[in-house]
Amino acid sequence: MASFPPRVNEKEIGKLLLNLVDHTEVVRDLTFAPDGSLILVSASRDKTLRVWDLKDDGNMMKVLRGHQNWVYSCAFSPDSSMLCSVGASKAVFLWNMDKYTMIRKLEGHHHDVVACDFSPDGALLATASYDTRVYIWDPHTGDVLMEFGHLFPPPTPIFAGGANDRWVRSVSFSHDGLHVASLADDKMVRFWRIDEDYPVQVAPLSNGLCCAFSTDGSVLAAGTHDGSVYFWATPRQVPSLQHLCRMSIRRVMPTQEVQELPIPSKVLEFLSYRV
């Protein structure tokens, strides 16, 4: 069987290689597994996520069902073992990508959840919602560790669940694992630190829709409804020893395993992301 992607010469660049046909509605998002396996997950308005194996001519391996409405976005954890999906509901779905089963639903948002992103060590998960908030979760326990509010004072659940001018459209983790960027309908880009509940930097942006950090974390790109892409130099900071230690151990150990380490409680506290 031919491998994917096939070797091509320059004349064949731009040629259609595969056409994956199975969704019955608009496909809203796509994400590749970071482990290089060429596993692709697609998220659709047909309320499903579909898992495709591009090494096997795009064979559809699994359909993940659980969403009761449109699926807006999905993201793999850095080790490819977990998938997060969010959509037109208040819940955040976490999937085991070895067994293709749902791990848990994270409850806490008061409106549609539209974007999600894992931290580089896989220990944290950021979700953005129309309820004016970004939550930072521990995906291994389901706990909310931090809330980034885009409206002060925070709206009541009734107001947060309806129309407002602070809908958060996008969220992205920097590759330093220390900063998060968010776009909201109040015409602002915000840069946050994971250990502070207020923005460390703010910039104007109208009609923001999506954002992503560069690989080295020095630049944030943001796309808008009117077809433009804007770029910002991002906050840079020398990470603390605690942050470097946390990221090193959390790349290889989930929360439960860290908590069971036979080490002094103060060291355990030092290595843990906490509320």
N, C-alpha and C positions, 0 to 999 in steps of 0.2 A: 504494500500500500504506500502511495506517495506520502511523503512527509509534508507537514504544514508548518510554517509557510514554505512553499517550494522555492528552489533556487531559480531566480529569474535574471535575465539580462536587462540592460537599460531600456531596450525597446519594449519590454513587457511591463515596466513599472507603470502603475496606474490601472492595470488590468484587474477586473473583478475576479476574486479568487473563490469566494463562497457567498451564497445568499441563504441565510438562515430564515426559514419560513415556518412559523407555527403560532406566533402570537396572533390574537384576533382583534387587538386594539393597538393604539399608539404605543411605541416603545419609548419610554422616558429616560432611561439611563442604562449604561453598560459599564461593567467593571471586570478587569482581568485579575485572576489570582496572582499575587505578587511572587509566587514561588517559581514562575517560569513554566508552569505546566500547560499553558495555553488553554486553561479552563476559563470560560467566559460566562458571566451571569448577566442576563437582561431583565430589566424591570419594566412592567407595562401597565397601561390602564385596564387591561383585562383581568387585573387583580392577582396576577401571578408573577413569579420569578422563574426563569428557565435557565438551566445549567447546560452549557454546550461544551463539547470536547473538540477543539479545533485540530488536535492531532489525529482525530478519527473522522476526518472530512466533515466536521461540524455536527457530529452526532449529538442529538439532544439526550442528555443523560438523566435529567430529572426535572420535574415541575414542582416548585415549592409553593404550596397553597396555605393560606391562613389570613391574608389580607381580605377585608370585606369591601374594600373600595380601591381606587387607583393606587398603584405603587409609583412613588415619585423618584426615589433614589435608593441606591444600595452601595455598600462599601465592604471590602474584605479587610480582615485584620491582617497585620503585617506578616504573620506566619501562615496565612491562608486557611487556618483552621475554623474561622468564624466569619459569618457574613451578617451584616446589619442591613435591614431594609426598613424604609419609612414611607408613609403615604398619606392618603386622605382619611386619616383617623388620628386619634390621640396617642396611639400605641407605637412603640419601637420594637421591632421584631429582631431576635437574634437566632441564627441558625448554625447548627453543627454541620460543617461542610465535609466531614468524613462520613457521617451517617445520613446526611441530608434530612435532618430532623430539626424541629424547633427546640431551641434551648429554653427560651423564656420570652415573655413580653414585658417590656419596661413601661410602667404606667407613671404618669406625672404631668405630661403636657395637657393643655386645655384646648388645643386646636390642632389642625392638621400639622403633621411633622413633615418637613419638605427636604431636609438635607441631613447628611450624617458623615462623620469622618473619624477614623481611629487615630490615636497618637502613634508615633513611630515605634514605641515599645509594646503597643497593643494593650497597655494597662488602662487606658482611658478611651472613652467614646464621647464625641461631641455631637449633639443633635440640635437642629434649628427648627423653630416652629412659628406659625402665624400667631401664637399666643404672646409674642413679643420677647420670648426668652430663648437663650441657648443653655442647654443643660450639659454638664460634664458628668458622665456616669462611670462607675466601675462596672464594665460589662460582665465581669465574672461573679459579681454579687448582686447586681441590679440596684446598687445604692447611687443616689445623686450626691456627688461630691462638691459640685459648685454650680451656681446659677448666675448667668450673665443677663441682667435685665436691660432692655432697651427702652423702657418707659419708667419714669419715677414720679410718684410712687408706683409700685407694681400694680397692675390692673387686677381687679377682682376676676374670678373665674368666668363670670358671665360676660364681662367686657372682653376679656382675653379670648373667649371663644367666639367672638363676633368680629365684625369689620372694625379695623382700626388702622391708623397710619404708621404703625410700627411693626408690621409683619416682617419677620426675619426670613430672608430668601435663601441665604447660603452661609455655610460655615466651613472652615478649613483649618486643619492643624498644620503648624509649621514643622519642618523636619528637625528643629531643635527640641521638639516636644514640650517647649515652654510657652509658646505663644499660639493663640487662636485668632483668626480673623472672621468677622461676620459682616454681612450686608443686610441692611434693613430699608424699609420703604420711607424712612424719615430722611432719606438722601445722605446717609452717612456710611462710611466704612469705619469699623472699629477694630482695633488691635487690643487683645486681652492677654494677660498672663494667667496661667492656670492657678496661681496662688493668690490672686487679687480679684475682688469683685467689681472693679471699676476699670474702664479702658485706660491703657497706658498711652494710647495715641488715637486720634480721630481725624478723619479726612472727609471732605465733601465728595459725594457721588450721587448723581441722579439716575433713577431707573436701573439700579443695580440688580443683577439676576444671579450671577455665579462668580466664584472666585477660587483661585488656586495659588499656592506658594511655589516658587521655583525650587529646584532640587536642593540648592544650598540655603534656602530660606531667606535670601537677601531681598527678594522681590515678590510682591503680590500682584497678580494679574486679576482684573475684574472685568467681566462682560456685562453689557447693558441691553435693555430692551430696544434701544435705538440703533444697535449694530456696532457699537464702539467697544474697544478694549482699552482699559486704562492700567497703568503700572505705577506702583508705589515702592519706594525703598522702605523696608520693614524695620521695626525696632530690633536692635541687636544688643545682646547682653552676654557677658561671660557667664555660663551656667555655674551654679553652685556645686560644691562637692556632693551635697545631698542629692541634687537632681541627677548628676552623672551616675552616682551609685544606684539610685532608683531605676534609672533607665537601663543600666547594665543588667541588673538582676531581673527586672520585669520583662526583658526580651525573652527570657528562657523559663520564667516561672509565673504562673497565675497567682491571683491574690491568695487563694486558699493554701497553696504550697508555701508561699512566703510566711503566712501566719503560723504555719506548723514548724518553721525552722527552730531548732534548739539553740536559740540565741537570746541574750538579755532583752527584756521588754523595751528598753530605751533604744537599742539597736534596731529592733523590729519597727518601732515608731519612726525611726530615722529613714527606714527603707520603704515606708508605706505612704501612699497617697491618701490623705485624710480630708474630712470635711472641714 
